[in-house]
Amino acid sequence: MPVRLKKLIGTVLIVILVMLYALLATTFATLALSQSPWWVHLAYFALTGVLWVLPAMLIIKWMAGPRQR
């Protein structure tokens, strides 16, 4: 697969990942944490704010993978 195509697909996947992840994380926080204290909200959003990086790293690793000859 050409490198430019891999980068295009990876970029689109990362944008979709971030949008879906933000939607799901916020929806869960709204439904499940509505009566929780402020520190639970802080811990939840700190954790979920960093957690999306793990799947994004896999996509970036795939994008930067070795070229096929």
PDB file of N, CA, C and O in Angstrom, chain B, residues numbered from 101:
ATOM      1  N   MET B 101       0.848  -1.171   0.000  1.00  0.00           N
ATOM      2  CA  MET B 101       0.000   0.000   0.000  1.00  0.00           C
ATOM      3  C   MET B 101       0.896   1.238   0.000  1.00  0.00           C
ATOM      4  O   MET B 101       1.858   1.305   0.765  1.00  0.00           O
ATOM      5  N   PRO B 102       0.591   2.204  -0.842  1.00  0.00           N
ATOM      6  CA  PRO B 102       1.401   3.436  -0.870  1.00  0.00           C
ATOM      7  C   PRO B 102       1.346   4.184   0.462  1.00  0.00           C
ATOM      8  O   PRO B 102       0.339   4.162   1.168  1.00  0.00           O
ATOM      9  N   VAL B 103       2.441   4.835   0.777  1.00  0.00           N
ATOM     10  CA  VAL B 103       2.557   5.549   2.055  1.00  0.00           C
ATOM     11  C   VAL B 103       1.522   6.667   2.153  1.00  0.00           C
ATOM     12  O   VAL B 103       0.935   6.877   3.214  1.00  0.00           O
ATOM     13  N   ARG B 104       1.298   7.377   1.065  1.00  0.00           N
ATOM     14  CA  ARG B 104       0.331   8.486   1.099  1.00  0.00           C
ATOM     15  C   ARG B 104      -1.073   7.982   1.402  1.00  0.00           C
ATOM     16  O   ARG B 104      -1.821   8.637   2.127  1.00  0.00           O
ATOM     17  N   LEU B 105      -1.437   6.833   0.858  1.00  0.00           N
ATOM     18  CA  LEU B 105      -2.756   6.259   1.124  1.00  0.00           C
ATOM     19  C   LEU B 105      -2.864   5.807   2.573  1.00  0.00           C
ATOM     20  O   LEU B 105      -3.898   6.005   3.212  1.00  0.00           O
ATOM     21  N   LYS B 106      -1.793   5.197   3.098  1.00  0.00           N
ATOM     22  CA  LYS B 106      -1.785   4.796   4.509  1.00  0.00           C
ATOM     23  C   LYS B 106      -1.969   6.005   5.421  1.00  0.00           C
ATOM     24  O   LYS B 106      -2.716   5.940   6.398  1.00  0.00           O
ATOM     25  N   LYS B 107      -1.296   7.098   5.106  1.00  0.00           N
ATOM     26  CA  LYS B 107      -1.404   8.293   5.937  1.00  0.00           C
ATOM     27  C   LYS B 107      -2.788   8.907   5.853  1.00  0.00           C
ATOM     28  O   LYS B 107      -3.302   9.401   6.856  1.00  0.00           O
ATOM     29  N   LEU B 108      -3.398   8.889   4.685  1.00  0.00           N
ATOM     30  CA  LEU B 108      -4.757   9.404   4.541  1.00  0.00           C
ATOM     31  C   LEU B 108      -5.738   8.565   5.347  1.00  0.00           C
ATOM     32  O   LEU B 108      -6.561   9.103   6.088  1.00  0.00           O
ATOM     33  N   ILE B 109      -5.652   7.240   5.203  1.00  0.00           N
ATOM     34  CA  ILE B 109      -6.543   6.353   5.945  1.00  0.00           C
ATOM     35  C   ILE B 109      -6.319   6.501   7.448  1.00  0.00           C
ATOM     36  O   ILE B 109      -7.283   6.560   8.211  1.00  0.00           O
ATOM     37  N   GLY B 110      -5.071   6.562   7.877  1.00  0.00           N
ATOM     38  CA  GLY B 110      -4.768   6.714   9.298  1.00  0.00           C
ATOM     39  C   GLY B 110      -5.281   8.023   9.864  1.00  0.00           C
ATOM     40  O   GLY B 110      -5.786   8.054  10.986  1.00  0.00           O
ATOM     41  N   THR B 111      -5.162   9.100   9.110  1.00  0.00           N
ATOM     42  CA  THR B 111      -5.649  10.399   9.567  1.00  0.00           C
ATOM     43  C   THR B 111      -7.167  10.376   9.730  1.00  0.00           C
ATOM     44  O   THR B 111      -7.698  10.875  10.723  1.00  0.00           O
ATOM     45  N   VAL B 112      -7.849   9.807   8.771  1.00  0.00           N
ATOM     46  CA  VAL B 112      -9.313   9.704   8.857  1.00  0.00           C
ATOM     47  C   VAL B 112      -9.712   8.833  10.047  1.00  0.00           C
ATOM     48  O   VAL B 112     -10.652   9.164  10.770  1.00  0.00           O
ATOM     49  N   LEU B 113      -9.007   7.728  10.252  1.00  0.00           N
ATOM     50  CA  LEU B 113      -9.310   6.853  11.395  1.00  0.00           C
ATOM     51  C   LEU B 113      -9.091   7.558  12.731  1.00  0.00           C
ATOM     52  O   LEU B 113      -9.883   7.387  13.657  1.00  0.00           O
ATOM     53  N   ILE B 114      -8.033   8.340  12.837  1.00  0.00           N
ATOM     54  CA  ILE B 114      -7.776   9.052  14.097  1.00  0.00           C
ATOM     55  C   ILE B 114      -8.852  10.101  14.361  1.00  0.00           C
ATOM     56  O   ILE B 114      -9.296  10.258  15.499  1.00  0.00           O
ATOM     57  N   VAL B 115      -9.273  10.814  13.332  1.00  0.00           N
ATOM     58  CA  VAL B 115     -10.334  11.812  13.516  1.00  0.00           C
ATOM     59  C   VAL B 115     -11.628  11.138  13.960  1.00  0.00           C
ATOM     60  O   VAL B 115     -12.304  11.627  14.865  1.00  0.00           O
ATOM     61  N   ILE B 116     -11.977  10.017  13.327  1.00  0.00           N
ATOM     62  CA  ILE B 116     -13.190   9.285  13.716  1.00  0.00           C
ATOM     63  C   ILE B 116     -13.049   8.745  15.132  1.00  0.00           C
ATOM     64  O   ILE B 116     -13.995   8.811  15.917  1.00  0.00           O
ATOM     65  N   LEU B 117     -11.873   8.210  15.467  1.00  0.00           N
ATOM     66  CA  LEU B 117     -11.626   7.697  16.817  1.00  0.00           C
ATOM     67  C   LEU B 117     -11.827   8.778  17.868  1.00  0.00           C
ATOM     68  O   LEU B 117     -12.490   8.544  18.879  1.00  0.00           O
ATOM     69  N   VAL B 118     -11.266   9.947  17.644  1.00  0.00           N
ATOM     70  CA  VAL B 118     -11.367  11.027  18.633  1.00  0.00           C
ATOM     71  C   VAL B 118     -12.815  11.483  18.788  1.00  0.00           C
ATOM     72  O   VAL B 118     -13.276  11.722  19.905  1.00  0.00           O
ATOM     73  N   MET B 119     -13.525  11.604  17.684  1.00  0.00           N
ATOM     74  CA  MET B 119     -14.919  12.046  17.762  1.00  0.00           C
ATOM     75  C   MET B 119     -15.789  11.027  18.502  1.00  0.00           C
ATOM     76  O   MET B 119     -16.565  11.399  19.382  1.00  0.00           O
ATOM     77  N   LEU B 120     -15.664   9.759  18.155  1.00  0.00           N
ATOM     78  CA  LEU B 120     -16.458   8.726  18.828  1.00  0.00           C
ATOM     79  C   LEU B 120     -16.066   8.577  20.293  1.00  0.00           C
ATOM     80  O   LEU B 120     -16.929   8.419  21.156  1.00  0.00           O
ATOM     81  N   TYR B 121     -14.787   8.627  20.570  1.00  0.00           N
ATOM     82  CA  TYR B 121     -14.312   8.483  21.939  1.00  0.00           C
ATOM     83  C   TYR B 121     -14.820   9.621  22.824  1.00  0.00           C
ATOM     84  O   TYR B 121     -15.262   9.393  23.950  1.00  0.00           O
ATOM     85  N   ALA B 122     -14.752  10.843  22.306  1.00  0.00           N
ATOM     86  CA  ALA B 122     -15.237  11.991  23.079  1.00  0.00           C
ATOM     87  C   ALA B 122     -16.737  11.877  23.329  1.00  0.00           C
ATOM     88  O   ALA B 122     -17.213  12.170  24.426  1.00  0.00           O
ATOM     89  N   LEU B 123     -17.469  11.457  22.323  1.00  0.00           N
ATOM     90  CA  LEU B 123     -18.915  11.298  22.474  1.00  0.00           C
ATOM     91  C   LEU B 123     -19.244  10.232  23.511  1.00  0.00           C
ATOM     92  O   LEU B 123     -20.094  10.451  24.375  1.00  0.00           O
ATOM     93  N   LEU B 124     -18.586   9.088  23.435  1.00  0.00           N
ATOM     94  CA  LEU B 124     -18.856   8.017  24.392  1.00  0.00           C
ATOM     95  C   LEU B 124     -18.413   8.378  25.806  1.00  0.00           C
ATOM     96  O   LEU B 124     -19.133   8.102  26.766  1.00  0.00           O
ATOM     97  N   ALA B 125     -17.254   8.984  25.946  1.00  0.00           N
ATOM     98  CA  ALA B 125     -16.765   9.347  27.280  1.00  0.00           C
ATOM     99  C   ALA B 125     -17.663  10.391  27.937  1.00  0.00           C
ATOM    100  O   ALA B 125     -17.947  10.304  29.132  1.00  0.00           O
ATOM    101  N   THR B 126     -18.104  11.363  27.171  1.00  0.00           N
ATOM    102  CA  THR B 126     -18.974  12.404  27.724  1.00  0.00           C
ATOM    103  C   THR B 126     -20.357  11.858  28.039  1.00  0.00           C
ATOM    104  O   THR B 126     -20.951  12.219  29.055  1.00  0.00           O
ATOM    105  N   THR B 127     -20.869  10.996  27.181  1.00  0.00           N
ATOM    106  CA  THR B 127     -22.181  10.392  27.434  1.00  0.00           C
ATOM    107  C   THR B 127     -22.145   9.550  28.697  1.00  0.00           C
ATOM    108  O   THR B 127     -23.054   9.633  29.524  1.00  0.00           O
ATOM    109  N   PHE B 128     -21.107   8.742  28.854  1.00  0.00           N
ATOM    110  CA  PHE B 128     -20.989   7.937  30.060  1.00  0.00           C
ATOM    111  C   PHE B 128     -20.874   8.815  31.293  1.00  0.00           C
ATOM    112  O   PHE B 128     -21.499   8.530  32.314  1.00  0.00           O
ATOM    113  N   ALA B 129     -20.088   9.875  31.216  1.00  0.00           N
ATOM    114  CA  ALA B 129     -19.931  10.772  32.362  1.00  0.00           C
ATOM    115  C   ALA B 129     -21.251  11.440  32.720  1.00  0.00           C
ATOM    116  O   ALA B 129     -21.569  11.605  33.898  1.00  0.00           O
ATOM    117  N   THR B 130     -22.016  11.823  31.711  1.00  0.00           N
ATOM    118  CA  THR B 130     -23.293  12.469  31.973  1.00  0.00           C
ATOM    119  C   THR B 130     -24.279  11.516  32.635  1.00  0.00           C
ATOM    120  O   THR B 130     -25.005  11.902  33.551  1.00  0.00           O
ATOM    121  N   LEU B 131     -24.302  10.285  32.172  1.00  0.00           N
ATOM    122  CA  LEU B 131     -25.272   9.316  32.695  1.00  0.00           C
ATOM    123  C   LEU B 131     -24.852   8.713  34.036  1.00  0.00           C
ATOM    124  O   LEU B 131     -25.682   8.568  34.934  1.00  0.00           O
ATOM    125  N   ALA B 132     -23.606   8.372  34.176  1.00  0.00           N
ATOM    126  CA  ALA B 132     -23.176   7.617  35.350  1.00  0.00           C
ATOM    127  C   ALA B 132     -22.591   8.480  36.472  1.00  0.00           C
ATOM    128  O   ALA B 132     -22.628   8.080  37.636  1.00  0.00           O
ATOM    129  N   LEU B 133     -22.060   9.637  36.144  1.00  0.00           N
ATOM    130  CA  LEU B 133     -21.369  10.427  37.156  1.00  0.00           C
ATOM    131  C   LEU B 133     -22.109  11.701  37.547  1.00  0.00           C
ATOM    132  O   LEU B 133     -21.507  12.615  38.111  1.00  0.00           O
ATOM    133  N   SER B 134     -23.383  11.772  37.259  1.00  0.00           N
ATOM    134  CA  SER B 134     -24.105  13.028  37.489  1.00  0.00           C
ATOM    135  C   SER B 134     -24.178  13.410  38.973  1.00  0.00           C
ATOM    136  O   SER B 134     -24.211  14.598  39.294  1.00  0.00           O
ATOM    137  N   GLN B 135     -24.203  12.448  39.862  1.00  0.00           N
ATOM    138  CA  GLN B 135     -24.303  12.736  41.293  1.00  0.00           C
ATOM    139  C   GLN B 135     -22.971  12.567  42.029  1.00  0.00           C
ATOM    140  O   GLN B 135     -22.937  12.604  43.259  1.00  0.00           O
ATOM    141  N   SER B 136     -21.906  12.389  41.307  1.00  0.00           N
ATOM    142  CA  SER B 136     -20.595  12.163  41.927  1.00  0.00           C
ATOM    143  C   SER B 136     -19.952  13.479  42.351  1.00  0.00           C
ATOM    144  O   SER B 136     -20.279  14.536  41.810  1.00  0.00           O
ATOM    145  N   PRO B 137     -19.042  13.416  43.314  1.00  0.00           N
ATOM    146  CA  PRO B 137     -18.326  14.632  43.729  1.00  0.00           C
ATOM    147  C   PRO B 137     -17.365  15.121  42.642  1.00  0.00           C
ATOM    148  O   PRO B 137     -17.088  14.410  41.675  1.00  0.00           O
ATOM    149  N   TRP B 138     -16.867  16.336  42.816  1.00  0.00           N
ATOM    150  CA  TRP B 138     -16.033  16.969  41.800  1.00  0.00           C
ATOM    151  C   TRP B 138     -14.752  16.207  41.535  1.00  0.00           C
ATOM    152  O   TRP B 138     -14.278  16.180  40.399  1.00  0.00           O
ATOM    153  N   TRP B 139     -14.179  15.584  42.559  1.00  0.00           N
ATOM    154  CA  TRP B 139     -12.910  14.897  42.378  1.00  0.00           C
ATOM    155  C   TRP B 139     -13.062  13.625  41.540  1.00  0.00           C
ATOM    156  O   TRP B 139     -12.115  13.206  40.875  1.00  0.00           O
ATOM    157  N   VAL B 140     -14.257  13.006  41.567  1.00  0.00           N
ATOM    158  CA  VAL B 140     -14.511  11.846  40.709  1.00  0.00           C
ATOM    159  C   VAL B 140     -14.559  12.298  39.256  1.00  0.00           C
ATOM    160  O   VAL B 140     -14.020  11.630  38.373  1.00  0.00           O
ATOM    161  N   HIS B 141     -15.204  13.431  39.012  1.00  0.00           N
ATOM    162  CA  HIS B 141     -15.241  13.992  37.649  1.00  0.00           C
ATOM    163  C   HIS B 141     -13.824  14.330  37.171  1.00  0.00           C
ATOM    164  O   HIS B 141     -13.459  14.041  36.032  1.00  0.00           O
ATOM    165  N   LEU B 142     -13.045  14.938  38.043  1.00  0.00           N
ATOM    166  CA  LEU B 142     -11.681  15.297  37.686  1.00  0.00           C
ATOM    167  C   LEU B 142     -10.855  14.062  37.336  1.00  0.00           C
ATOM    168  O   LEU B 142     -10.149  14.046  36.327  1.00  0.00           O
ATOM    169  N   ALA B 143     -10.946  13.031  38.172  1.00  0.00           N
ATOM    170  CA  ALA B 143     -10.195  11.804  37.919  1.00  0.00           C
ATOM    171  C   ALA B 143     -10.672  11.121  36.634  1.00  0.00           C
ATOM    172  O   ALA B 143      -9.857  10.641  35.846  1.00  0.00           O
ATOM    173  N   TYR B 144     -11.977  11.078  36.426  1.00  0.00           N
ATOM    174  CA  TYR B 144     -12.529  10.430  35.231  1.00  0.00           C
ATOM    175  C   TYR B 144     -12.065  11.136  33.960  1.00  0.00           C
ATOM    176  O   TYR B 144     -11.598  10.489  33.023  1.00  0.00           O
ATOM    177  N   PHE B 145     -12.193  12.458  33.928  1.00  0.00           N
ATOM    178  CA  PHE B 145     -11.818  13.176  32.717  1.00  0.00           C
ATOM    179  C   PHE B 145     -10.302  13.223  32.523  1.00  0.00           C
ATOM    180  O   PHE B 145      -9.837  13.301  31.386  1.00  0.00           O
ATOM    181  N   ALA B 146      -9.527  13.178  33.599  1.00  0.00           N
ATOM    182  CA  ALA B 146      -8.072  13.081  33.454  1.00  0.00           C
ATOM    183  C   ALA B 146      -7.696  11.731  32.843  1.00  0.00           C
ATOM    184  O   ALA B 146      -6.847  11.661  31.955  1.00  0.00           O
ATOM    185  N   LEU B 147      -8.327  10.671  33.318  1.00  0.00           N
ATOM    186  CA  LEU B 147      -8.038   9.336  32.794  1.00  0.00           C
ATOM    187  C   LEU B 147      -8.509   9.194  31.350  1.00  0.00           C
ATOM    188  O   LEU B 147      -7.751   8.738  30.493  1.00  0.00           O
ATOM    189  N   THR B 148      -9.733   9.574  31.080  1.00  0.00           N
ATOM    190  CA  THR B 148     -10.255   9.411  29.720  1.00  0.00           C
ATOM    191  C   THR B 148      -9.619  10.405  28.745  1.00  0.00           C
ATOM    192  O   THR B 148      -9.598  10.162  27.539  1.00  0.00           O
ATOM    193  N   GLY B 149      -9.109  11.508  29.256  1.00  0.00           N
ATOM    194  CA  GLY B 149      -8.437  12.465  28.392  1.00  0.00           C
ATOM    195  C   GLY B 149      -7.105  11.953  27.884  1.00  0.00           C
ATOM    196  O   GLY B 149      -6.614  12.420  26.856  1.00  0.00           O
ATOM    197  N   VAL B 150      -6.516  11.007  28.583  1.00  0.00           N
ATOM    198  CA  VAL B 150      -5.237  10.444  28.180  1.00  0.00           C
ATOM    199  C   VAL B 150      -5.413   9.075  27.519  1.00  0.00           C
ATOM    200  O   VAL B 150      -4.568   8.659  26.726  1.00  0.00           O
ATOM    201  N   LEU B 151      -6.484   8.384  27.834  1.00  0.00           N
ATOM    202  CA  LEU B 151      -6.680   7.008  27.387  1.00  0.00           C
ATOM    203  C   LEU B 151      -6.858   6.864  25.879  1.00  0.00           C
ATOM    204  O   LEU B 151      -6.541   5.811  25.325  1.00  0.00           O
ATOM    205  N   TRP B 152      -7.352   7.887  25.209  1.00  0.00           N
ATOM    206  CA  TRP B 152      -7.558   7.789  23.765  1.00  0.00           C
ATOM    207  C   TRP B 152      -6.248   7.691  23.002  1.00  0.00           C
ATOM    208  O   TRP B 152      -6.229   7.303  21.834  1.00  0.00           O
ATOM    209  N   VAL B 153      -5.156   8.043  23.663  1.00  0.00           N
ATOM    210  CA  VAL B 153      -3.854   8.027  23.006  1.00  0.00           C
ATOM    211  C   VAL B 153      -3.424   6.591  22.659  1.00  0.00           C
ATOM    212  O   VAL B 153      -2.725   6.387  21.666  1.00  0.00           O
ATOM    213  N   LEU B 154      -3.824   5.611  23.449  1.00  0.00           N
ATOM    214  CA  LEU B 154      -3.403   4.230  23.203  1.00  0.00           C
ATOM    215  C   LEU B 154      -3.867   3.704  21.840  1.00  0.00           C
ATOM    216  O   LEU B 154      -3.032   3.215  21.080  1.00  0.00           O
ATOM    217  N   PRO B 155      -5.161   3.779  21.494  1.00  0.00           N
ATOM    218  CA  PRO B 155      -5.526   3.326  20.148  1.00  0.00           C
ATOM    219  C   PRO B 155      -4.966   4.221  19.051  1.00  0.00           C
ATOM    220  O   PRO B 155      -4.680   3.743  17.953  1.00  0.00           O
ATOM    221  N   ALA B 156      -4.805   5.510  19.329  1.00  0.00           N
ATOM    222  CA  ALA B 156      -4.227   6.408  18.327  1.00  0.00           C
ATOM    223  C   ALA B 156      -2.767   6.036  18.059  1.00  0.00           C
ATOM    224  O   ALA B 156      -2.299   6.148  16.926  1.00  0.00           O
ATOM    225  N   MET B 157      -2.050   5.597  19.087  1.00  0.00           N
ATOM    226  CA  MET B 157      -0.665   5.177  18.890  1.00  0.00           C
ATOM    227  C   MET B 157      -0.586   3.956  17.975  1.00  0.00           C
ATOM    228  O   MET B 157       0.331   3.851  17.161  1.00  0.00           O
ATOM    229  N   LEU B 158      -1.526   3.048  18.102  1.00  0.00           N
ATOM    230  CA  LEU B 158      -1.538   1.878  17.227  1.00  0.00           C
ATOM    231  C   LEU B 158      -1.776   2.279  15.773  1.00  0.00           C
ATOM    232  O   LEU B 158      -1.156   1.733  14.860  1.00  0.00           O
ATOM    233  N   ILE B 159      -2.671   3.230  15.569  1.00  0.00           N
ATOM    234  CA  ILE B 159      -2.938   3.704  14.209  1.00  0.00           C
ATOM    235  C   ILE B 159      -1.700   4.404  13.649  1.00  0.00           C
ATOM    236  O   ILE B 159      -1.345   4.198  12.489  1.00  0.00           O
ATOM    237  N   ILE B 160      -1.049   5.222  14.458  1.00  0.00           N
ATOM    238  CA  ILE B 160       0.148   5.928  13.997  1.00  0.00           C
ATOM    239  C   ILE B 160       1.277   4.945  13.707  1.00  0.00           C
ATOM    240  O   ILE B 160       2.021   5.116  12.740  1.00  0.00           O
ATOM    241  N   LYS B 161       1.406   3.919  14.541  1.00  0.00           N
ATOM    242  CA  LYS B 161       2.423   2.901  14.291  1.00  0.00           C
ATOM    243  C   LYS B 161       2.154   2.182  12.970  1.00  0.00           C
ATOM    244  O   LYS B 161       3.087   1.891  12.222  1.00  0.00           O
ATOM    245  N   TRP B 162       0.894   1.897  12.682  1.00  0.00           N
ATOM    246  CA  TRP B 162       0.540   1.272  11.409  1.00  0.00           C
ATOM    247  C   TRP B 162       0.863   2.209  10.242  1.00  0.00           C
ATOM    248  O   TRP B 162       1.372   1.773   9.209  1.00  0.00           O
ATOM    249  N   MET B 163       0.562   3.500  10.417  1.00  0.00           N
ATOM    250  CA  MET B 163       0.824   4.467   9.362  1.00  0.00           C
ATOM    251  C   MET B 163       2.320   4.566   9.054  1.00  0.00           C
ATOM    252  O   MET B 163       2.705   4.703   7.893  1.00  0.00           O
ATOM    253  N   ALA B 164       3.151   4.497  10.072  1.00  0.00           N
ATOM    254  CA  ALA B 164       4.588   4.678   9.900  1.00  0.00           C
ATOM    255  C   ALA B 164       5.322   3.366   9.706  1.00  0.00           C
ATOM    256  O   ALA B 164       6.551   3.325   9.752  1.00  0.00           O
ATOM    257  N   GLY B 165       4.579   2.299   9.491  1.00  0.00           N
ATOM    258  CA  GLY B 165       5.188   0.979   9.348  1.00  0.00           C
ATOM    259  C   GLY B 165       6.134   0.893   8.169  1.00  0.00           C
ATOM    260  O   GLY B 165       6.249   1.831   7.379  1.00  0.00           O
ATOM    261  N   PRO B 166       6.813  -0.243   8.057  1.00  0.00           N
ATOM    262  CA  PRO B 166       7.788  -0.397   6.983  1.00  0.00           C
ATOM    263  C   PRO B 166       7.120  -0.379   5.612  1.00  0.00           C
ATOM    264  O   PRO B 166       5.995  -0.851   5.443  1.00  0.00           O
ATOM    265  N   ARG B 167       7.821   0.163   4.662  1.00  0.00           N
ATOM    266  CA  ARG B 167       7.317   0.219   3.293  1.00  0.00           C
ATOM    267  C   ARG B 167       7.437  -1.165   2.645  1.00  0.00           C
ATOM    268  O   ARG B 167       8.373  -1.923   2.900  1.00  0.00           O
ATOM    269  N   GLN B 168       6.463  -1.454   1.810  1.00  0.00           N
ATOM    270  CA  GLN B 168       6.544  -2.679   1.022  1.00  0.00           C
ATOM    271  C   GLN B 168       7.212  -2.347  -0.300  1.00  0.00           C
ATOM    272  O   GLN B 168       6.928  -1.309  -0.898  1.00  0.00           O
ATOM    273  N   ARG B 169       8.088  -3.211  -0.756  1.00  0.00           N
ATOM    274  CA  ARG B 169       8.808  -2.957  -2.011  1.00  0.00           C
ATOM    275  C   ARG B 169       8.173  -3.701  -3.146  1.00  0.00           C
ATOM    276  O   ARG B 169       8.640  -3.611  -4.282  1.00  0.00           O
TER     277      ARG B 169
END
